[in-house]
Amino acid sequence: MSDYEHYGDTQQSSAVPERGGAGNAVKFLLIGAGIGAAVALLVTPMSGRECRETIRKGYRNALDSISEQTRNLRERGSNLLRFGRKKA
């Protein structure tokens, strides 16, 4: 019989605080992505110049995509504002 049962306390408290949360999940996700990218660069069959060019193209594509999405979002926001003003 444990002390909790002996004294009638049925809720056992843990001395170890709970860990986790979204912050840790994001942190480990980014660490894993970084490690995966480093390993991929080390074992790739491309030369250094080809690898850098591929990275450069990916970076440019990502920037273009972000710019386009930002433009679309601004346009949608402007349309919503115009629509709201017409209703009011």
VMD Tcl script that builds the backbone (N, CA, C; Angstrom):
set m [mol new atoms 264]
animate dup $m
set s [atomselect $m all]
$s set {name element resname resid chain x y z} {
  {N N MET 1 A 0.848 -1.162 0.000}
  {CA C MET 1 A 0.000 0.000 0.000}
  {C C MET 1 A 0.900 1.233 0.000}
  {N N SER 2 A 0.605 2.172 -0.938}
  {CA C SER 2 A 1.408 3.387 -1.029}
  {C C SER 2 A 0.915 4.410 -0.007}
  {N N ASP 3 A 1.703 5.433 0.203}
  {CA C ASP 3 A 1.312 6.502 1.126}
  {C C ASP 3 A 0.055 7.208 0.643}
  {N N TYR 4 A -0.097 7.333 -0.667}
  {CA C TYR 4 A -1.285 7.991 -1.200}
  {C C TYR 4 A -2.545 7.202 -0.843}
  {N N GLU 5 A -2.462 5.886 -1.000}
  {CA C GLU 5 A -3.616 5.057 -0.663}
  {C C GLU 5 A -3.854 5.050 0.844}
  {N N HIS 6 A -2.780 5.021 1.619}
  {CA C HIS 6 A -2.876 4.967 3.069}
  {C C HIS 6 A -3.570 6.208 3.630}
  {N N TYR 7 A -3.221 7.390 3.110}
  {CA C TYR 7 A -3.798 8.622 3.632}
  {C C TYR 7 A -5.034 9.069 2.858}
  {N N GLY 8 A -5.447 8.295 1.894}
  {CA C GLY 8 A -6.666 8.602 1.161}
  {C C GLY 8 A -6.496 9.626 0.058}
  {N N ASP 9 A -5.297 9.973 -0.270}
  {CA C ASP 9 A -5.048 10.932 -1.356}
  {C C ASP 9 A -4.915 10.139 -2.650}
  {N N THR 10 A -5.904 10.259 -3.511}
  {CA C THR 10 A -5.894 9.445 -4.728}
  {C C THR 10 A -5.197 10.134 -5.886}
  {N N GLN 11 A -4.973 11.429 -5.779}
  {CA C GLN 11 A -4.288 12.125 -6.857}
  {C C GLN 11 A -2.811 12.193 -6.555}
  {N N GLN 12 A -2.054 11.506 -7.369}
  {CA C GLN 12 A -0.612 11.507 -7.190}
  {C C GLN 12 A -0.031 12.674 -7.975}
  {N N SER 13 A 0.796 13.432 -7.337}
  {CA C SER 13 A 1.428 14.546 -8.033}
  {C C SER 13 A 2.787 14.097 -8.545}
  {N N SER 14 A 3.119 14.578 -9.693}
  {CA C SER 14 A 4.395 14.231 -10.306}
  {C C SER 14 A 5.415 15.293 -9.935}
  {N N ALA 15 A 6.595 14.855 -9.560}
  {CA C ALA 15 A 7.654 15.791 -9.212}
  {C C ALA 15 A 8.290 16.374 -10.463}
  {N N VAL 16 A 8.085 15.732 -11.613}
  {CA C VAL 16 A 8.665 16.194 -12.862}
  {C C VAL 16 A 7.630 17.037 -13.598}
  {N N PRO 17 A 7.943 18.285 -13.895}
  {CA C PRO 17 A 6.974 19.119 -14.616}
  {C C PRO 17 A 6.803 18.617 -16.047}
  {N N GLU 18 A 5.625 18.875 -16.604}
  {CA C GLU 18 A 5.365 18.445 -17.967}
  {C C GLU 18 A 6.180 19.287 -18.939}
  {N N ARG 19 A 6.671 18.620 -19.951}
  {CA C ARG 19 A 7.451 19.307 -20.979}
  {C C ARG 19 A 6.705 19.226 -22.290}
  {N N GLY 20 A 7.170 19.975 -23.245}
  {CA C GLY 20 A 6.571 19.892 -24.568}
  {C C GLY 20 A 5.963 21.201 -24.971}
  {N N GLY 21 A 5.003 21.104 -25.814}
  {CA C GLY 21 A 4.343 22.291 -26.310}
  {C C GLY 21 A 4.737 22.571 -27.740}
  {N N ALA 22 A 4.092 23.560 -28.315}
  {CA C ALA 22 A 4.312 23.894 -29.712}
  {C C ALA 22 A 5.712 24.467 -29.938}
  {N N GLY 23 A 6.223 25.204 -28.972}
  {CA C GLY 23 A 7.556 25.796 -29.126}
  {C C GLY 23 A 8.629 24.757 -29.320}
  {N N ASN 24 A 8.581 23.712 -28.505}
  {CA C ASN 24 A 9.560 22.637 -28.645}
  {C C ASN 24 A 9.367 21.895 -29.954}
  {N N ALA 25 A 8.138 21.689 -30.347}
  {CA C ALA 25 A 7.868 20.970 -31.595}
  {C C ALA 25 A 8.453 21.737 -32.783}
  {N N VAL 26 A 8.251 23.046 -32.815}
  {CA C VAL 26 A 8.784 23.856 -33.906}
  {C C VAL 26 A 10.305 23.855 -33.866}
  {N N LYS 27 A 10.860 23.958 -32.676}
  {CA C LYS 27 A 12.310 23.968 -32.536}
  {C C LYS 27 A 12.914 22.677 -33.075}
  {N N PHE 28 A 12.350 21.542 -32.692}
  {CA C PHE 28 A 12.880 20.267 -33.160}
  {C C PHE 28 A 12.631 20.066 -34.647}
  {N N LEU 29 A 11.526 20.586 -35.160}
  {CA C LEU 29 A 11.255 20.505 -36.591}
  {C C LEU 29 A 12.322 21.261 -37.375}
  {N N LEU 30 A 12.657 22.468 -36.931}
  {CA C LEU 30 A 13.674 23.262 -37.618}
  {C C LEU 30 A 15.056 22.630 -37.504}
  {N N ILE 31 A 15.372 22.085 -36.356}
  {CA C ILE 31 A 16.652 21.404 -36.182}
  {C C ILE 31 A 16.730 20.200 -37.122}
  {N N GLY 32 A 15.652 19.433 -37.185}
  {CA C GLY 32 A 15.624 18.266 -38.070}
  {C C GLY 32 A 15.741 18.649 -39.529}
  {N N ALA 33 A 15.065 19.734 -39.907}
  {CA C ALA 33 A 15.148 20.194 -41.292}
  {C C ALA 33 A 16.571 20.638 -41.626}
  {N N GLY 34 A 17.211 21.318 -40.695}
  {CA C GLY 34 A 18.589 21.754 -40.916}
  {C C GLY 34 A 19.548 20.584 -41.044}
  {N N ILE 35 A 19.391 19.596 -40.188}
  {CA C ILE 35 A 20.245 18.407 -40.260}
  {C C ILE 35 A 19.992 17.663 -41.570}
  {N N GLY 36 A 18.731 17.534 -41.945}
  {CA C GLY 36 A 18.407 16.857 -43.200}
  {C C GLY 36 A 18.991 17.576 -44.406}
  {N N ALA 37 A 18.916 18.897 -44.407}
  {CA C ALA 37 A 19.481 19.666 -45.515}
  {C C ALA 37 A 20.999 19.510 -45.578}
  {N N ALA 38 A 21.649 19.529 -44.421}
  {CA C ALA 38 A 23.104 19.366 -44.391}
  {C C ALA 38 A 23.514 17.989 -44.907}
  {N N VAL 39 A 22.809 16.962 -44.493}
  {CA C VAL 39 A 23.121 15.610 -44.952}
  {C C VAL 39 A 22.878 15.495 -46.454}
  {N N ALA 40 A 21.787 16.080 -46.930}
  {CA C ALA 40 A 21.486 16.033 -48.359}
  {C C ALA 40 A 22.588 16.701 -49.174}
  {N N LEU 41 A 23.114 17.828 -48.685}
  {CA C LEU 41 A 24.195 18.501 -49.402}
  {C C LEU 41 A 25.478 17.688 -49.386}
  {N N LEU 42 A 25.714 16.967 -48.320}
  {CA C LEU 42 A 26.942 16.179 -48.222}
  {C C LEU 42 A 26.920 14.947 -49.115}
  {N N VAL 43 A 25.778 14.356 -49.314}
  {CA C VAL 43 A 25.716 13.104 -50.072}
  {C C VAL 43 A 25.192 13.300 -51.493}
  {N N THR 44 A 24.992 14.534 -51.913}
  {CA C THR 44 A 24.480 14.788 -53.256}
  {C C THR 44 A 25.537 14.469 -54.310}
  {N N PRO 45 A 25.122 13.951 -55.457}
  {CA C PRO 45 A 26.099 13.619 -56.504}
  {C C PRO 45 A 26.481 14.819 -57.371}
  {N N MET 46 A 26.023 16.019 -57.039}
  {CA C MET 46 A 26.335 17.213 -57.824}
  {C C MET 46 A 27.656 17.823 -57.380}
  {N N SER 47 A 28.228 18.600 -58.300}
  {CA C SER 47 A 29.429 19.345 -57.935}
  {C C SER 47 A 29.016 20.539 -57.071}
  {N N GLY 48 A 29.983 21.177 -56.490}
  {CA C GLY 48 A 29.700 22.342 -55.648}
  {C C GLY 48 A 29.021 23.453 -56.406}
  {N N ARG 49 A 29.478 23.710 -57.628}
  {CA C ARG 49 A 28.896 24.777 -58.447}
  {C C ARG 49 A 27.436 24.458 -58.778}
  {N N GLU 50 A 27.161 23.213 -59.175}
  {CA C GLU 50 A 25.779 22.813 -59.487}
  {C C GLU 50 A 24.887 22.900 -58.257}
  {N N CYS 51 A 25.423 22.488 -57.122}
  {CA C CYS 51 A 24.653 22.518 -55.873}
  {C C CYS 51 A 24.310 23.958 -55.495}
  {N N ARG 52 A 25.276 24.861 -55.609}
  {CA C ARG 52 A 25.025 26.266 -55.294}
  {C C ARG 52 A 23.996 26.867 -56.247}
  {N N GLU 53 A 24.082 26.488 -57.529}
  {CA C GLU 53 A 23.121 26.999 -58.510}
  {C C GLU 53 A 21.713 26.491 -58.193}
  {N N THR 54 A 21.592 25.238 -57.802}
  {CA C THR 54 A 20.290 24.680 -57.429}
  {C C THR 54 A 19.722 25.395 -56.214}
  {N N ILE 55 A 20.569 25.652 -55.232}
  {CA C ILE 55 A 20.132 26.377 -54.031}
  {C C ILE 55 A 19.701 27.795 -54.403}
  {N N ARG 56 A 20.482 28.445 -55.274}
  {CA C ARG 56 A 20.162 29.806 -55.703}
  {C C ARG 56 A 18.805 29.848 -56.417}
  {N N LYS 57 A 18.558 28.890 -57.309}
  {CA C LYS 57 A 17.273 28.843 -58.015}
  {C C LYS 57 A 16.118 28.590 -57.047}
  {N N GLY 58 A 16.322 27.692 -56.099}
  {CA C GLY 58 A 15.281 27.427 -55.107}
  {C C GLY 58 A 14.980 28.657 -54.273}
  {N N TYR 59 A 16.015 29.388 -53.904}
  {CA C TYR 59 A 15.851 30.612 -53.128}
  {C C TYR 59 A 15.076 31.654 -53.924}
  {N N ARG 60 A 15.438 31.821 -55.199}
  {CA C ARG 60 A 14.732 32.785 -56.045}
  {C C ARG 60 A 13.271 32.383 -56.217}
  {N N ASN 61 A 13.022 31.107 -56.441}
  {CA C ASN 61 A 11.643 30.640 -56.595}
  {C C ASN 61 A 10.832 30.883 -55.326}
  {N N ALA 62 A 11.455 30.642 -54.176}
  {CA C ALA 62 A 10.759 30.872 -52.907}
  {C C ALA 62 A 10.433 32.353 -52.734}
  {N N LEU 63 A 11.389 33.221 -53.052}
  {CA C LEU 63 A 11.139 34.664 -52.943}
  {C C LEU 63 A 10.043 35.111 -53.899}
  {N N ASP 64 A 10.074 34.606 -55.129}
  {CA C ASP 64 A 9.033 34.957 -56.100}
  {C C ASP 64 A 7.664 34.494 -55.620}
  {N N SER 65 A 7.616 33.297 -55.073}
  {CA C SER 65 A 6.346 32.754 -54.583}
  {C C SER 65 A 5.818 33.577 -53.412}
  {N N ILE 66 A 6.701 33.940 -52.501}
  {CA C ILE 66 A 6.295 34.753 -51.348}
  {C C ILE 66 A 5.798 36.118 -51.823}
  {N N SER 67 A 6.497 36.710 -52.787}
  {CA C SER 67 A 6.071 38.017 -53.314}
  {C C SER 67 A 4.702 37.916 -53.966}
  {N N GLU 68 A 4.497 36.861 -54.737}
  {CA C GLU 68 A 3.204 36.691 -55.403}
  {C C GLU 68 A 2.077 36.482 -54.392}
  {N N GLN 69 A 2.330 35.668 -53.382}
  {CA C GLN 69 A 1.316 35.427 -52.359}
  {C C GLN 69 A 1.016 36.702 -51.577}
  {N N THR 70 A 2.036 37.497 -51.316}
  {CA C THR 70 A 1.834 38.768 -50.620}
  {C C THR 70 A 0.981 39.712 -51.463}
  {N N ARG 71 A 1.278 39.767 -52.759}
  {CA C ARG 71 A 0.490 40.595 -53.666}
  {C C ARG 71 A -0.971 40.154 -53.690}
  {N N ASN 72 A -1.187 38.837 -53.767}
  {CA C ASN 72 A -2.555 38.303 -53.768}
  {C C ASN 72 A -3.285 38.637 -52.473}
  {N N LEU 73 A -2.590 38.519 -51.360}
  {CA C LEU 73 A -3.196 38.807 -50.067}
  {C C LEU 73 A -3.572 40.283 -49.953}
  {N N ARG 74 A -2.696 41.157 -50.415}
  {CA C ARG 74 A -3.005 42.594 -50.393}
  {C C ARG 74 A -4.203 42.907 -51.265}
  {N N GLU 75 A -4.253 42.272 -52.434}
  {CA C GLU 75 A -5.382 42.498 -53.341}
  {C C GLU 75 A -6.688 42.027 -52.708}
  {N N ARG 76 A -6.659 40.891 -52.062}
  {CA C ARG 76 A -7.865 40.388 -51.387}
  {C C ARG 76 A -8.286 41.330 -50.271}
  {N N GLY 77 A -7.311 41.803 -49.511}
  {CA C GLY 77 A -7.633 42.735 -48.429}
  {C C GLY 77 A -8.233 44.014 -48.949}
  {N N SER 78 A -7.692 44.529 -50.056}
  {CA C SER 78 A -8.246 45.744 -50.659}
  {C C SER 78 A -9.672 45.504 -51.142}
  {N N ASN 79 A -9.896 44.342 -51.748}
  {CA C ASN 79 A -11.245 44.017 -52.220}
  {C C ASN 79 A -12.224 43.922 -51.056}
  {N N LEU 80 A -11.797 43.324 -49.961}
  {CA C LEU 80 A -12.669 43.221 -48.790}
  {C C LEU 80 A -12.983 44.591 -48.213}
  {N N LEU 81 A -11.985 45.471 -48.181}
  {CA C LEU 81 A -12.221 46.823 -47.671}
  {C C LEU 81 A -13.211 47.570 -48.555}
  {N N ARG 82 A -13.054 47.444 -49.869}
  {CA C ARG 82 A -13.980 48.106 -50.793}
  {C C ARG 82 A -15.390 47.559 -50.615}
  {N N PHE 83 A -15.496 46.232 -50.468}
  {CA C PHE 83 A -16.790 45.598 -50.290}
  {C C PHE 83 A -17.436 46.065 -48.978}
  {N N GLY 84 A -16.639 46.163 -47.923}
  {CA C GLY 84 A -17.152 46.623 -46.635}
  {C C GLY 84 A -17.623 48.071 -46.685}
  {N N ARG 85 A -16.911 48.897 -47.423}
  {CA C ARG 85 A -17.293 50.309 -47.535}
  {C C ARG 85 A -18.590 50.460 -48.327}
  {N N LYS 86 A -18.775 49.598 -49.335}
  {CA C LYS 86 A -20.005 49.659 -50.124}
  {C C LYS 86 A -21.216 49.258 -49.285}
  {N N LYS 87 A -21.037 48.298 -48.371}
  {CA C LYS 87 A -22.127 47.822 -47.516}
  {C C LYS 87 A -22.513 48.859 -46.477}
  {N N ALA 88 A -21.525 49.623 -45.998}
  {CA C ALA 88 A -21.775 50.560 -44.908}
  {C C ALA 88 A -22.472 51.809 -45.319}
}
mol reanalyze $m
mol bondsrecalc $m
mol representation Tube
mol addrep $m
